[in-house]
Amino acid sequence: MSIRHSLLALLHDQPRYGYELRVEFEDRTGTAWPLNIGQVYTTLDRLERDGLVSNDGDDGGGHVVYSITDAGIEEVGAWFAGAVDRGTPPRNEIAIKLALAVTLPGVDVSAVIQSQREVSVRALQEHTQARKAVSANQRSADTAWLLVLDSLIFQAEAEVRWLDLCEARMVQLGQGNGGPG
């Protein structure tokens, strides 16, 4: 996730100070990816160093307000115009865990799969309930959160389907319990 570009996009909307950026990011994307306030300010420092934002000084309440520069507008425009690189997939702890589980003796792979399935199904149910709740009282400002929830639902559904495939493969290979056999 590009915090850098997300902050630039929010500053393109209007000048803000760090905490406002954090709140606005979480309002627009839900709390799926909470931002650490330290990360926000570190990113703002780098954006200022790179000439993409400017420090507009104190707002009178002790907050340093930042605004986007012309170079920042260009940068965020290029971000929106381009596709997200799908080259190197992010590390997937579940896939790593299962890959190691099937190669180590004494690991109950079926139990690992079942344990993860329970967590994944619960996440799917929670995201689906959240989507229903937001949809029931939908305001125009909720569209961004609904897009995020839809993404989370599809990811959880795909994960459950993948776990089903993993389990079927283990049954087919006769490796449900105890690692390589």
Buried (B, 14 or more C-beta within 10 A) or exposed (E): EEBBBBBBBBBBEEBBBBEBBBBBBBEBBBEBEEBEEEBBBEBBEBBBEEEBBBEEEEEEEEBBBBBBBEBBBEBBEEBEEEEEEEEEEEEEEBEEBBEEBBEEEEBBBBEBBEEBBEEBBEBBEBBBEBBEEBEEEEEEEBEEBBEBBEEBBEBBBEBBEBBEEBBEBBEEEEBBEEBEE
